[in-house]
């Protein structure tokens, strides 16, 4: 039983050490996210649905502010 536990502990520890440096997001992932956000903003600003969303948001802000 002890050998089995030690063998699996060492295997898991080696995986953690091997892949421990793979943390965080890469520059390409952030660039992809920025492109997707830019496309969404572009679509919303050039369509009538964007105007409807803007109007709804402004109405809610006015209701919260009490204006």
mmCIF file of the N, C-alpha and C atoms, coordinates in Angstrom:
data_MODEL
# 
_entry.id   MODEL 
# 
loop_
_atom_site.group_PDB 
_atom_site.id 
_atom_site.type_symbol 
_atom_site.label_atom_id 
_atom_site.label_alt_id 
_atom_site.label_comp_id 
_atom_site.label_asym_id 
_atom_site.label_entity_id 
_atom_site.label_seq_id 
_atom_site.pdbx_PDB_ins_code 
_atom_site.Cartn_x 
_atom_site.Cartn_y 
_atom_site.Cartn_z 
_atom_site.occupancy 
_atom_site.B_iso_or_equiv 
_atom_site.pdbx_formal_charge 
_atom_site.auth_seq_id 
_atom_site.auth_comp_id 
_atom_site.auth_asym_id 
_atom_site.auth_atom_id 
_atom_site.pdbx_PDB_model_num 
ATOM 1   N N  . UNK A 1 1  ? 0.823   -1.196 0.000   1.00 0.00 ? 1  UNK A N  1 
ATOM 2   C CA . UNK A 1 1  ? 0.000   0.000  0.000   1.00 0.00 ? 1  UNK A CA 1 
ATOM 3   C C  . UNK A 1 1  ? 0.864   1.257  0.000   1.00 0.00 ? 1  UNK A C  1 
ATOM 4   N N  . UNK A 1 2  ? 1.921   1.260  0.825   1.00 0.00 ? 2  UNK A N  1 
ATOM 5   C CA . UNK A 1 2  ? 2.789   2.431  0.899   1.00 0.00 ? 2  UNK A CA 1 
ATOM 6   C C  . UNK A 1 2  ? 3.498   2.695  -0.418  1.00 0.00 ? 2  UNK A C  1 
ATOM 7   N N  . UNK A 1 3  ? 3.952   1.642  -1.087  1.00 0.00 ? 3  UNK A N  1 
ATOM 8   C CA . UNK A 1 3  ? 4.619   1.828  -2.375  1.00 0.00 ? 3  UNK A CA 1 
ATOM 9   C C  . UNK A 1 3  ? 3.663   2.428  -3.393  1.00 0.00 ? 3  UNK A C  1 
ATOM 10  N N  . UNK A 1 4  ? 2.431   1.969  -3.373  1.00 0.00 ? 4  UNK A N  1 
ATOM 11  C CA . UNK A 1 4  ? 1.425   2.493  -4.305  1.00 0.00 ? 4  UNK A CA 1 
ATOM 12  C C  . UNK A 1 4  ? 1.203   3.980  -4.061  1.00 0.00 ? 4  UNK A C  1 
ATOM 13  N N  . UNK A 1 5  ? 1.054   4.365  -2.797  1.00 0.00 ? 5  UNK A N  1 
ATOM 14  C CA . UNK A 1 5  ? 0.857   5.771  -2.458  1.00 0.00 ? 5  UNK A CA 1 
ATOM 15  C C  . UNK A 1 5  ? 2.059   6.620  -2.850  1.00 0.00 ? 5  UNK A C  1 
ATOM 16  N N  . UNK A 1 6  ? 3.252   6.136  -2.552  1.00 0.00 ? 6  UNK A N  1 
ATOM 17  C CA . UNK A 1 6  ? 4.459   6.892  -2.885  1.00 0.00 ? 6  UNK A CA 1 
ATOM 18  C C  . UNK A 1 6  ? 4.591   7.038  -4.393  1.00 0.00 ? 6  UNK A C  1 
ATOM 19  N N  . UNK A 1 7  ? 4.334   5.972  -5.135  1.00 0.00 ? 7  UNK A N  1 
ATOM 20  C CA . UNK A 1 7  ? 4.446   6.018  -6.591  1.00 0.00 ? 7  UNK A CA 1 
ATOM 21  C C  . UNK A 1 7  ? 3.476   7.041  -7.178  1.00 0.00 ? 7  UNK A C  1 
ATOM 22  N N  . UNK A 1 8  ? 2.243   7.053  -6.708  1.00 0.00 ? 8  UNK A N  1 
ATOM 23  C CA . UNK A 1 8  ? 1.256   8.006  -7.218  1.00 0.00 ? 8  UNK A CA 1 
ATOM 24  C C  . UNK A 1 8  ? 1.548   9.431  -6.748  1.00 0.00 ? 8  UNK A C  1 
ATOM 25  N N  . UNK A 1 9  ? 2.046   9.576  -5.542  1.00 0.00 ? 9  UNK A N  1 
ATOM 26  C CA . UNK A 1 9  ? 2.430   10.902 -5.067  1.00 0.00 ? 9  UNK A CA 1 
ATOM 27  C C  . UNK A 1 9  ? 3.547   11.477 -5.932  1.00 0.00 ? 9  UNK A C  1 
ATOM 28  N N  . UNK A 1 10 ? 4.545   10.658 -6.228  1.00 0.00 ? 10 UNK A N  1 
ATOM 29  C CA . UNK A 1 10 ? 5.666   11.113 -7.061  1.00 0.00 ? 10 UNK A CA 1 
ATOM 30  C C  . UNK A 1 10 ? 5.178   11.440 -8.461  1.00 0.00 ? 10 UNK A C  1 
ATOM 31  N N  . UNK A 1 11 ? 4.292   10.644 -9.011  1.00 0.00 ? 11 UNK A N  1 
ATOM 32  C CA . UNK A 1 11 ? 3.760   10.905 -10.347 1.00 0.00 ? 11 UNK A CA 1 
ATOM 33  C C  . UNK A 1 11 ? 3.001   12.236 -10.383 1.00 0.00 ? 11 UNK A C  1 
ATOM 34  N N  . UNK A 1 12 ? 2.165   12.486 -9.396  1.00 0.00 ? 12 UNK A N  1 
ATOM 35  C CA . UNK A 1 12 ? 1.406   13.743 -9.343  1.00 0.00 ? 12 UNK A CA 1 
ATOM 36  C C  . UNK A 1 12 ? 2.348   14.923 -9.125  1.00 0.00 ? 12 UNK A C  1 
ATOM 37  N N  . UNK A 1 13 ? 3.324   14.774 -8.237  1.00 0.00 ? 13 UNK A N  1 
ATOM 38  C CA . UNK A 1 13 ? 4.284   15.847 -7.987  1.00 0.00 ? 13 UNK A CA 1 
ATOM 39  C C  . UNK A 1 13 ? 5.078   16.178 -9.245  1.00 0.00 ? 13 UNK A C  1 
ATOM 40  N N  . UNK A 1 14 ? 5.474   15.168 -9.993  1.00 0.00 ? 14 UNK A N  1 
ATOM 41  C CA . UNK A 1 14 ? 6.219   15.406 -11.228 1.00 0.00 ? 14 UNK A CA 1 
ATOM 42  C C  . UNK A 1 14 ? 5.373   16.153 -12.254 1.00 0.00 ? 14 UNK A C  1 
ATOM 43  N N  . UNK A 1 15 ? 4.100   15.844 -12.330 1.00 0.00 ? 15 UNK A N  1 
ATOM 44  C CA . UNK A 1 15 ? 3.218   16.572 -13.252 1.00 0.00 ? 15 UNK A CA 1 
ATOM 45  C C  . UNK A 1 15 ? 3.089   18.035 -12.853 1.00 0.00 ? 15 UNK A C  1 
ATOM 46  N N  . UNK A 1 16 ? 2.963   18.284 -11.571 1.00 0.00 ? 16 UNK A N  1 
ATOM 47  C CA . UNK A 1 16 ? 2.845   19.664 -11.100 1.00 0.00 ? 16 UNK A CA 1 
ATOM 48  C C  . UNK A 1 16 ? 4.126   20.433 -11.386 1.00 0.00 ? 16 UNK A C  1 
ATOM 49  N N  . UNK A 1 17 ? 5.263   19.825 -11.130 1.00 0.00 ? 17 UNK A N  1 
ATOM 50  C CA . UNK A 1 17 ? 6.543   20.487 -11.379 1.00 0.00 ? 17 UNK A CA 1 
ATOM 51  C C  . UNK A 1 17 ? 6.734   20.720 -12.868 1.00 0.00 ? 17 UNK A C  1 
ATOM 52  N N  . UNK A 1 18 ? 6.364   19.734 -13.688 1.00 0.00 ? 18 UNK A N  1 
ATOM 53  C CA . UNK A 1 18 ? 6.512   19.837 -15.135 1.00 0.00 ? 18 UNK A CA 1 
ATOM 54  C C  . UNK A 1 18 ? 5.678   20.959 -15.721 1.00 0.00 ? 18 UNK A C  1 
ATOM 55  N N  . UNK A 1 19 ? 4.443   21.083 -15.262 1.00 0.00 ? 19 UNK A N  1 
ATOM 56  C CA . UNK A 1 19 ? 3.502   22.044 -15.839 1.00 0.00 ? 19 UNK A CA 1 
ATOM 57  C C  . UNK A 1 19 ? 3.274   23.257 -14.948 1.00 0.00 ? 19 UNK A C  1 
ATOM 58  N N  . UNK A 1 20 ? 4.049   23.422 -13.924 1.00 0.00 ? 20 UNK A N  1 
ATOM 59  C CA . UNK A 1 20 ? 3.864   24.534 -13.007 1.00 0.00 ? 20 UNK A CA 1 
ATOM 60  C C  . UNK A 1 20 ? 4.136   25.888 -13.625 1.00 0.00 ? 20 UNK A C  1 
ATOM 61  N N  . UNK A 1 21 ? 4.942   25.921 -14.674 1.00 0.00 ? 21 UNK A N  1 
ATOM 62  C CA . UNK A 1 21 ? 5.280   27.197 -15.299 1.00 0.00 ? 21 UNK A CA 1 
ATOM 63  C C  . UNK A 1 21 ? 4.244   27.636 -16.320 1.00 0.00 ? 21 UNK A C  1 
ATOM 64  N N  . UNK A 1 22 ? 3.262   26.804 -16.622 1.00 0.00 ? 22 UNK A N  1 
ATOM 65  C CA . UNK A 1 22 ? 2.221   27.143 -17.592 1.00 0.00 ? 22 UNK A CA 1 
ATOM 66  C C  . UNK A 1 22 ? 1.074   27.861 -16.895 1.00 0.00 ? 22 UNK A C  1 
ATOM 67  N N  . UNK A 1 23 ? 1.323   29.105 -16.477 1.00 0.00 ? 23 UNK A N  1 
ATOM 68  C CA . UNK A 1 23 ? 0.294   29.864 -15.785 1.00 0.00 ? 23 UNK A CA 1 
ATOM 69  C C  . UNK A 1 23 ? -0.004  31.135 -16.552 1.00 0.00 ? 23 UNK A C  1 
ATOM 70  N N  . UNK A 1 24 ? -1.216  31.632 -16.406 1.00 0.00 ? 24 UNK A N  1 
ATOM 71  C CA . UNK A 1 24 ? -1.579  32.914 -16.996 1.00 0.00 ? 24 UNK A CA 1 
ATOM 72  C C  . UNK A 1 24 ? -1.964  32.811 -18.463 1.00 0.00 ? 24 UNK A C  1 
ATOM 73  N N  . UNK A 1 25 ? -2.352  33.948 -19.000 1.00 0.00 ? 25 UNK A N  1 
ATOM 74  C CA . UNK A 1 25 ? -2.788  34.029 -20.388 1.00 0.00 ? 25 UNK A CA 1 
ATOM 75  C C  . UNK A 1 25 ? -1.651  34.525 -21.256 1.00 0.00 ? 25 UNK A C  1 
ATOM 76  N N  . UNK A 1 26 ? -1.647  34.051 -22.483 1.00 0.00 ? 26 UNK A N  1 
ATOM 77  C CA . UNK A 1 26 ? -0.653  34.505 -23.439 1.00 0.00 ? 26 UNK A CA 1 
ATOM 78  C C  . UNK A 1 26 ? -1.111  35.761 -24.153 1.00 0.00 ? 26 UNK A C  1 
ATOM 79  N N  . UNK A 1 27 ? -0.170  36.417 -24.809 1.00 0.00 ? 27 UNK A N  1 
ATOM 80  C CA . UNK A 1 27 ? -0.481  37.662 -25.521 1.00 0.00 ? 27 UNK A CA 1 
ATOM 81  C C  . UNK A 1 27 ? -1.495  37.424 -26.630 1.00 0.00 ? 27 UNK A C  1 
ATOM 82  N N  . UNK A 1 28 ? -1.419  36.280 -27.298 1.00 0.00 ? 28 UNK A N  1 
ATOM 83  C CA . UNK A 1 28 ? -2.354  35.990 -28.387 1.00 0.00 ? 28 UNK A CA 1 
ATOM 84  C C  . UNK A 1 28 ? -3.780  35.829 -27.860 1.00 0.00 ? 28 UNK A C  1 
ATOM 85  N N  . UNK A 1 29 ? -3.940  35.263 -26.679 1.00 0.00 ? 29 UNK A N  1 
ATOM 86  C CA . UNK A 1 29 ? -5.273  35.124 -26.098 1.00 0.00 ? 29 UNK A CA 1 
ATOM 87  C C  . UNK A 1 29 ? -5.866  36.483 -25.771 1.00 0.00 ? 29 UNK A C  1 
ATOM 88  N N  . UNK A 1 30 ? -5.048  37.386 -25.226 1.00 0.00 ? 30 UNK A N  1 
ATOM 89  C CA . UNK A 1 30 ? -5.529  38.737 -24.944 1.00 0.00 ? 30 UNK A CA 1 
ATOM 90  C C  . UNK A 1 30 ? -5.850  39.486 -26.231 1.00 0.00 ? 30 UNK A C  1 
ATOM 91  N N  . UNK A 1 31 ? -5.030  39.300 -27.259 1.00 0.00 ? 31 UNK A N  1 
ATOM 92  C CA . UNK A 1 31 ? -5.288  39.937 -28.548 1.00 0.00 ? 31 UNK A CA 1 
ATOM 93  C C  . UNK A 1 31 ? -6.599  39.428 -29.139 1.00 0.00 ? 31 UNK A C  1 
ATOM 94  N N  . UNK A 1 32 ? -6.834  38.128 -29.053 1.00 0.00 ? 32 UNK A N  1 
ATOM 95  C CA . UNK A 1 32 ? -8.087  37.556 -29.542 1.00 0.00 ? 32 UNK A CA 1 
ATOM 96  C C  . UNK A 1 32 ? -9.285  38.115 -28.808 1.00 0.00 ? 32 UNK A C  1 
ATOM 97  N N  . UNK A 1 33 ? -9.171  38.253 -27.508 1.00 0.00 ? 33 UNK A N  1 
ATOM 98  C CA . UNK A 1 33 ? -10.257 38.822 -26.713 1.00 0.00 ? 33 UNK A CA 1 
ATOM 99  C C  . UNK A 1 33 ? -10.517 40.266 -27.104 1.00 0.00 ? 33 UNK A C  1 
ATOM 100 N N  . UNK A 1 34 ? -9.459  41.036 -27.320 1.00 0.00 ? 34 UNK A N  1 
ATOM 101 C CA . UNK A 1 34 ? -9.615  42.435 -27.728 1.00 0.00 ? 34 UNK A CA 1 
ATOM 102 C C  . UNK A 1 34 ? -10.291 42.540 -29.090 1.00 0.00 ? 34 UNK A C  1 
ATOM 103 N N  . UNK A 1 35 ? -9.949  41.640 -30.009 1.00 0.00 ? 35 UNK A N  1 
ATOM 104 C CA . UNK A 1 35 ? -10.579 41.649 -31.338 1.00 0.00 ? 35 UNK A CA 1 
ATOM 105 C C  . UNK A 1 35 ? -12.062 41.323 -31.230 1.00 0.00 ? 35 UNK A C  1 
ATOM 106 N N  . UNK A 1 36 ? -12.405 40.332 -30.426 1.00 0.00 ? 36 UNK A N  1 
ATOM 107 C CA . UNK A 1 36 ? -13.820 39.963 -30.257 1.00 0.00 ? 36 UNK A CA 1 
ATOM 108 C C  . UNK A 1 36 ? -14.605 41.126 -29.661 1.00 0.00 ? 36 UNK A C  1 
ATOM 109 N N  . UNK A 1 37 ? -14.063 41.779 -28.659 1.00 0.00 ? 37 UNK A N  1 
ATOM 110 C CA . UNK A 1 37 ? -14.744 42.923 -28.044 1.00 0.00 ? 37 UNK A CA 1 
ATOM 111 C C  . UNK A 1 37 ? -14.902 44.055 -29.042 1.00 0.00 ? 37 UNK A C  1 
ATOM 112 N N  . UNK A 1 38 ? -13.868 44.306 -29.847 1.00 0.00 ? 38 UNK A N  1 
ATOM 113 C CA . UNK A 1 38 ? -13.946 45.368 -30.852 1.00 0.00 ? 38 UNK A CA 1 
ATOM 114 C C  . UNK A 1 38 ? -15.013 45.065 -31.894 1.00 0.00 ? 38 UNK A C  1 
ATOM 115 N N  . UNK A 1 39 ? -15.128 43.814 -32.302 1.00 0.00 ? 39 UNK A N  1 
ATOM 116 C CA . UNK A 1 39 ? -16.156 43.432 -33.280 1.00 0.00 ? 39 UNK A CA 1 
ATOM 117 C C  . UNK A 1 39 ? -17.544 43.613 -32.686 1.00 0.00 ? 39 UNK A C  1 
ATOM 118 N N  . UNK A 1 40 ? -17.738 43.199 -31.446 1.00 0.00 ? 40 UNK A N  1 
ATOM 119 C CA . UNK A 1 40 ? -19.049 43.355 -30.799 1.00 0.00 ? 40 UNK A CA 1 
ATOM 120 C C  . UNK A 1 40 ? -19.412 44.828 -30.688 1.00 0.00 ? 40 UNK A C  1 
ATOM 121 N N  . UNK A 1 41 ? -18.474 45.656 -30.269 1.00 0.00 ? 41 UNK A N  1 
ATOM 122 C CA . UNK A 1 41 ? -18.744 47.096 -30.164 1.00 0.00 ? 41 UNK A CA 1 
ATOM 123 C C  . UNK A 1 41 ? -19.052 47.679 -31.531 1.00 0.00 ? 41 UNK A C  1 
ATOM 124 N N  . UNK A 1 42 ? -18.313 47.257 -32.554 1.00 0.00 ? 42 UNK A N  1 
ATOM 125 C CA . UNK A 1 42 ? -18.569 47.744 -33.911 1.00 0.00 ? 42 UNK A CA 1 
ATOM 126 C C  . UNK A 1 42 ? -19.942 47.371 -34.413 1.00 0.00 ? 42 UNK A C  1 
ATOM 127 N N  . UNK A 1 43 ? -20.359 46.141 -34.165 1.00 0.00 ? 43 UNK A N  1 
ATOM 128 C CA . UNK A 1 43 ? -21.689 45.695 -34.603 1.00 0.00 ? 43 UNK A CA 1 
ATOM 129 C C  . UNK A 1 43 ? -22.773 46.456 -33.858 1.00 0.00 ? 43 UNK A C  1 
ATOM 130 N N  . UNK A 1 44 ? -22.606 46.613 -32.551 1.00 0.00 ? 44 UNK A N  1 
ATOM 131 C CA . UNK A 1 44 ? -23.624 47.312 -31.767 1.00 0.00 ? 44 UNK A CA 1 
ATOM 132 C C  . UNK A 1 44 ? -23.728 48.785 -32.138 1.00 0.00 ? 44 UNK A C  1 
ATOM 133 N N  . UNK A 1 45 ? -22.623 49.384 -32.522 1.00 0.00 ? 45 UNK A N  1 
ATOM 134 C CA . UNK A 1 45 ? -22.670 50.813 -32.842 1.00 0.00 ? 45 UNK A CA 1 
ATOM 135 C C  . UNK A 1 45 ? -23.194 51.089 -34.243 1.00 0.00 ? 45 UNK A C  1 
ATOM 136 N N  . UNK A 1 46 ? -23.232 50.087 -35.103 1.00 0.00 ? 46 UNK A N  1 
ATOM 137 C CA . UNK A 1 46 ? -23.684 50.314 -36.482 1.00 0.00 ? 46 UNK A CA 1 
ATOM 138 C C  . UNK A 1 46 ? -25.054 49.737 -36.769 1.00 0.00 ? 46 UNK A C  1 
ATOM 139 N N  . UNK A 1 47 ? -25.701 49.139 -35.803 1.00 0.00 ? 47 UNK A N  1 
ATOM 140 C CA . UNK A 1 47 ? -27.031 48.567 -36.030 1.00 0.00 ? 47 UNK A CA 1 
ATOM 141 C C  . UNK A 1 47 ? -28.056 49.253 -35.143 1.00 0.00 ? 47 UNK A C  1 
ATOM 142 N N  . UNK A 1 48 ? -29.308 49.054 -35.491 1.00 0.00 ? 48 UNK A N  1 
ATOM 143 C CA . UNK A 1 48 ? -30.386 49.656 -34.699 1.00 0.00 ? 48 UNK A CA 1 
ATOM 144 C C  . UNK A 1 48 ? -30.517 48.990 -33.335 1.00 0.00 ? 48 UNK A C  1 
ATOM 145 N N  . UNK A 1 49 ? -30.105 47.748 -33.227 1.00 0.00 ? 49 UNK A N  1 
ATOM 146 C CA . UNK A 1 49 ? -30.183 47.084 -31.924 1.00 0.00 ? 49 UNK A CA 1 
ATOM 147 C C  . UNK A 1 49 ? -29.220 47.747 -30.937 1.00 0.00 ? 49 UNK A C  1 
ATOM 148 N N  . UNK A 1 50 ? -28.111 48.280 -31.455 1.00 0.00 ? 50 UNK A N  1 
ATOM 149 C CA . UNK A 1 50 ? -27.186 49.015 -30.587 1.00 0.00 ? 50 UNK A CA 1 
ATOM 150 C C  . UNK A 1 50 ? -27.832 50.251 -30.005 1.00 0.00 ? 50 UNK A C  1 
ATOM 151 N N  . UNK A 1 51 ? -28.621 50.957 -30.828 1.00 0.00 ? 51 UNK A N  1 
ATOM 152 C CA . UNK A 1 51 ? -29.339 52.140 -30.335 1.00 0.00 ? 51 UNK A CA 1 
ATOM 153 C C  . UNK A 1 51 ? -30.372 51.754 -29.284 1.00 0.00 ? 51 UNK A C  1 
ATOM 154 N N  . UNK A 1 52 ? -31.049 50.631 -29.503 1.00 0.00 ? 52 UNK A N  1 
ATOM 155 C CA . UNK A 1 52 ? -32.053 50.172 -28.537 1.00 0.00 ? 52 UNK A CA 1 
ATOM 156 C C  . UNK A 1 52 ? -31.397 49.809 -27.204 1.00 0.00 ? 52 UNK A C  1 
ATOM 157 N N  . UNK A 1 53 ? -30.255 49.155 -27.275 1.00 0.00 ? 53 UNK A N  1 
ATOM 158 C CA . UNK A 1 53 ? -29.543 48.786 -26.049 1.00 0.00 ? 53 UNK A CA 1 
ATOM 159 C C  . UNK A 1 53 ? -29.060 50.035 -25.324 1.00 0.00 ? 53 UNK A C  1 
ATOM 160 N N  . UNK A 1 54 ? -28.513 50.991 -26.067 1.00 0.00 ? 54 UNK A N  1 
ATOM 161 C CA . UNK A 1 54 ? -28.048 52.240 -25.462 1.00 0.00 ? 54 UNK A CA 1 
ATOM 162 C C  . UNK A 1 54 ? -29.195 52.982 -24.788 1.00 0.00 ? 54 UNK A C  1 
ATOM 163 N N  . UNK A 1 55 ? -30.336 53.060 -25.456 1.00 0.00 ? 55 UNK A N  1 
ATOM 164 C CA . UNK A 1 55 ? -31.503 53.736 -24.885 1.00 0.00 ? 55 UNK A CA 1 
ATOM 165 C C  . UNK A 1 55 ? -31.963 53.046 -23.608 1.00 0.00 ? 55 UNK A C  1 
ATOM 166 N N  . UNK A 1 56 ? -32.003 51.714 -23.620 1.00 0.00 ? 56 UNK A N  1 
ATOM 167 C CA . UNK A 1 56 ? -32.425 50.970 -22.432 1.00 0.00 ? 56 UNK A CA 1 
ATOM 168 C C  . UNK A 1 56 ? -31.462 51.202 -21.268 1.00 0.00 ? 56 UNK A C  1 
ATOM 169 N N  . UNK A 1 57 ? -30.171 51.198 -21.560 1.00 0.00 ? 57 UNK A N  1 
ATOM 170 C CA . UNK A 1 57 ? -29.181 51.426 -20.500 1.00 0.00 ? 57 UNK A CA 1 
ATOM 171 C C  . UNK A 1 57 ? -29.323 52.828 -19.925 1.00 0.00 ? 57 UNK A C  1 
ATOM 172 N N  . UNK A 1 58 ? -29.461 53.814 -20.799 1.00 0.00 ? 58 UNK A N  1 
ATOM 173 C CA . UNK A 1 58 ? -29.610 55.196 -20.322 1.00 0.00 ? 58 UNK A CA 1 
ATOM 174 C C  . UNK A 1 58 ? -30.893 55.381 -19.516 1.00 0.00 ? 58 UNK A C  1 
ATOM 175 N N  . UNK A 1 59 ? -31.978 54.719 -19.921 1.00 0.00 ? 59 UNK A N  1 
ATOM 176 C CA . UNK A 1 59 ? -33.232 54.792 -19.162 1.00 0.00 ? 59 UNK A CA 1 
ATOM 177 C C  . UNK A 1 59 ? -33.065 54.195 -17.770 1.00 0.00 ? 59 UNK A C  1 
ATOM 178 N N  . UNK A 1 60 ? -32.361 53.065 -17.674 1.00 0.00 ? 60 UNK A N  1 
ATOM 179 C CA . UNK A 1 60 ? -32.143 52.437 -16.365 1.00 0.00 ? 60 UNK A CA 1 
ATOM 180 C C  . UNK A 1 60 ? -31.263 53.317 -15.477 1.00 0.00 ? 60 UNK A C  1 
ATOM 181 N N  . UNK A 1 61 ? -30.243 53.930 -16.071 1.00 0.00 ? 61 UNK A N  1 
ATOM 182 C CA . UNK A 1 61 ? -29.377 54.822 -15.294 1.00 0.00 ? 61 UNK A CA 1 
ATOM 183 C C  . UNK A 1 61 ? -30.175 56.016 -14.786 1.00 0.00 ? 61 UNK A C  1 
ATOM 184 N N  . UNK A 1 62 ? -31.040 56.561 -15.634 1.00 0.00 ? 62 UNK A N  1 
ATOM 185 C CA . UNK A 1 62 ? -31.877 57.694 -15.216 1.00 0.00 ? 62 UNK A CA 1 
ATOM 186 C C  . UNK A 1 62 ? -32.832 57.290 -14.106 1.00 0.00 ? 62 UNK A C  1 
ATOM 187 N N  . UNK A 1 63 ? -33.392 56.079 -14.205 1.00 0.00 ? 63 UNK A N  1 
ATOM 188 C CA . UNK A 1 63 ? -34.311 55.604 -13.168 1.00 0.00 ? 63 UNK A CA 1 
ATOM 189 C C  . UNK A 1 63 ? -33.586 55.422 -11.837 1.00 0.00 ? 63 UNK A C  1 
ATOM 190 N N  . UNK A 1 64 ? -32.375 54.922 -11.882 1.00 0.00 ? 64 UNK A N  1 
ATOM 191 C CA . UNK A 1 64 ? -31.605 54.722 -10.654 1.00 0.00 ? 64 UNK A CA 1 
ATOM 192 C C  . UNK A 1 64 ? -31.204 56.063 -10.047 1.00 0.00 ? 64 UNK A C  1 
ATOM 193 N N  . UNK A 1 65 ? -30.812 57.000 -10.911 1.00 0.00 ? 65 UNK A N  1 
ATOM 194 C CA . UNK A 1 65 ? -30.377 58.315 -10.437 1.00 0.00 ? 65 UNK A CA 1 
ATOM 195 C C  . UNK A 1 65 ? -31.553 59.175 -9.985  1.00 0.00 ? 65 UNK A C  1 
ATOM 196 N N  . UNK A 1 66 ? -32.757 58.790 -10.371 1.00 0.00 ? 66 UNK A N  1 
ATOM 197 C CA . UNK A 1 66 ? -33.936 59.541 -9.970  1.00 0.00 ? 66 UNK A CA 1 
ATOM 198 C C  . UNK A 1 66 ? -34.186 60.769 -10.811 1.00 0.00 ? 66 UNK A C  1 
ATOM 199 N N  . UNK A 1 67 ? -33.653 60.784 -11.989 1.00 0.00 ? 67 UNK A N  1 
ATOM 200 C CA . UNK A 1 67 ? -33.836 61.953 -12.863 1.00 0.00 ? 67 UNK A CA 1 
ATOM 201 C C  . UNK A 1 67 ? -35.104 61.831 -13.669 1.00 0.00 ? 67 UNK A C  1 
# 
